[in-house]
Amino acid sequence: MDRRARWGIVLEGLAYALLWQTRFWERSPEAWRLRLSTVFFALATLLSWTSARALGRQWRLDAGLNPDHELVTSGPYRIVRHPIYSSMFCLLLGTGFIIAPVPLLLLSALIFLVGTEIRVRIEDTLLASRFAEQFKAYRRTVWAYIPFLR
């Protein structure tokens, strides 16, 4: 277990909290924002449900490995190595497009990505230490949490 990954959670939480720092209730979002938010919410829902199901008992809040840990590469894990973070990012974007001005959404997204990078790097290191070549091959062929980014 690597408790340093908790700093990533703190930054991800801060990113979500930043979105709510405006008087969003005083204005109605434009139609394009609602449509984009709907897409991101649908992606977040799909990814979170399928990811949690595929991960099963391997899921942990803290970055760490169970004694009988298995490398999950099925379901959404065929597309991205960390689909739960992908779903959280989609949720952030879906929420942000409805309630936040674009500059605040961009700042929030940046903070979220920094926090997620902390967690992904620590988790990838732990997985590489346990699964060595199998994980290296998986990492070479599957994106981290945003398609087209390794």
Phi, psi and omega per residue, in radians:
M1 nan 2.475 3.129
D2 -2.222 1.818 -3.072
R3 -1.250 -0.228 3.106
R4 -1.069 -0.415 -3.137
A5 -1.139 -0.299 3.099
R6 -1.087 -0.497 3.076
W7 -1.082 -0.584 3.066
G8 -1.112 -0.720 3.106
I9 -1.102 -0.711 3.126
V10 -1.052 -0.805 -3.136
L11 -1.167 -0.682 3.094
E12 -1.092 -0.739 3.095
G13 -1.108 -0.715 3.089
L14 -1.069 -0.706 3.129
A15 -1.062 -0.777 3.093
Y16 -1.109 -0.758 -3.111
A17 -1.093 -0.631 3.137
L18 -1.038 -0.603 -3.112
L19 -1.048 -0.502 -3.026
W20 -1.592 0.186 -3.050
Q21 -1.620 0.469 3.085
T22 -2.207 3.024 3.097
R23 -1.640 1.032 -3.029
F24 -1.078 -0.439 -3.105
W25 -1.256 -0.192 -3.121
E26 -1.536 -0.083 -3.126
R27 -2.446 2.706 3.076
S28 -1.714 2.388 3.119
P29 -1.237 2.615 3.098
E30 -1.160 2.804 -3.096
A31 -1.065 -0.677 -3.121
W32 -1.111 -0.608 3.114
R33 -1.174 -0.714 3.118
L34 -1.133 -0.737 3.121
R35 -1.108 -0.798 3.133
L36 -1.111 -0.721 3.109
S37 -1.078 -0.713 3.127
T38 -1.054 -0.735 3.110
V39 -1.087 -0.821 -3.128
F40 -1.153 -0.668 3.095
F41 -1.137 -0.704 3.112
A42 -1.117 -0.758 3.092
L43 -1.090 -0.756 3.133
A44 -1.050 -0.769 3.141
T45 -1.104 -0.867 -3.129
L46 -1.040 -0.832 -3.121
L47 -1.139 -0.758 -3.089
S48 -1.171 -0.737 -3.138
W49 -1.147 -0.846 -3.087
T50 -1.238 -0.582 3.139
S51 -1.193 -0.837 -3.135
A52 -1.085 -0.677 3.128
R53 -1.158 -0.787 -3.140
A54 -1.167 -0.650 -3.097
L55 -1.285 -0.636 3.090
G56 0.980 -2.250 -3.059
R57 -1.317 -0.050 3.105
Q58 -1.341 -0.269 -3.068
W59 -1.189 2.403 3.101
R60 -2.536 2.631 3.033
L61 -1.324 -0.847 3.086
D62 -1.398 2.588 3.068
A63 -1.244 2.046 -3.128
G64 -3.078 3.017 3.140
L65 -2.080 2.426 3.032
N66 -1.351 2.759 3.112
P67 -0.992 -0.595 -3.131
D68 -1.882 0.541 -3.058
H69 -1.031 2.451 3.073
E70 -2.081 2.605 3.065
L71 -1.462 1.966 -3.108
V72 -1.551 2.149 3.141
T73 -2.281 0.283 -3.124
S74 -1.863 3.003 -3.138
G75 1.106 -2.405 -3.125
P76 -1.166 -0.271 3.101
Y77 -1.242 -0.127 2.997
R78 -1.357 -0.402 -3.061
I79 -1.716 -0.805 3.099
V80 -2.386 2.572 -3.108
R81 -1.277 -0.433 -3.069
H82 -2.291 1.167 -3.064
P83 -1.171 -0.388 3.086
I84 -1.171 -0.672 3.055
Y85 -1.181 -0.614 3.064
S86 -1.061 -0.757 -3.141
S87 -1.160 -0.669 3.102
M88 -1.130 -0.660 3.112
F89 -1.175 -0.719 3.084
C90 -1.075 -0.695 3.102
L91 -1.110 -0.743 3.097
L92 -1.058 -0.814 -3.140
L93 -1.150 -0.739 3.114
G94 -1.039 -0.792 3.108
T95 -1.165 -0.795 -3.084
G96 -1.080 -0.707 -3.138
F97 -1.155 -0.437 3.109
I98 -1.438 -0.739 -2.931
I99 -1.972 -0.232 -2.981
A100 -2.022 2.557 2.963
P101 -1.132 2.654 -3.061
V102 -0.973 -0.783 3.128
P103 -1.035 -0.685 3.117
L104 -1.202 -0.668 3.081
L105 -1.088 -0.739 3.128
L106 -1.112 -0.742 3.091
L107 -1.091 -0.793 3.125
S108 -1.071 -0.759 3.128
A109 -1.094 -0.714 3.123
L110 -1.085 -0.806 3.127
I111 -1.106 -0.736 3.103
F112 -1.047 -0.790 -3.115
L113 -1.136 -0.637 3.076
V114 -1.099 -0.816 3.113
G115 -1.080 -0.704 3.140
T116 -1.193 -0.690 3.089
E117 -1.036 -0.700 3.096
I118 -1.016 -0.866 -3.105
R119 -1.154 -0.780 -3.098
V120 -1.093 -0.776 -3.123
R121 -1.120 -0.710 3.116
I122 -1.180 -0.797 -3.140
E123 -1.121 -0.717 3.107
D124 -1.089 -0.670 3.108
T125 -1.120 -0.758 3.108
L126 -1.098 -0.783 -3.141
L127 -1.131 -0.692 3.116
A128 -1.131 -0.616 3.132
S129 -1.185 -0.514 -3.124
R130 -1.594 -0.693 -2.986
F131 -1.919 0.053 3.016
A132 0.644 -1.999 -3.034
E133 -1.101 -0.624 3.117
Q134 -1.065 -0.744 3.132
F135 -1.255 -0.670 3.115
K136 -1.047 -0.736 3.103
A137 -1.146 -0.737 3.102
Y138 -1.078 -0.779 -3.121
R139 -1.122 -0.619 3.138
R140 -1.183 -0.486 -3.017
T141 -1.857 -0.214 -3.060
V142 -2.166 2.333 3.135
W143 -1.124 2.749 -3.111
A144 -1.178 -1.274 -3.139
Y145 -2.545 -0.166 3.029
I146 -2.150 2.127 3.136
P147 -0.909 2.470 -3.131
F148 1.393 -0.005 3.048
L149 -2.049 2.203 -3.122
R150 -1.609 nan nan
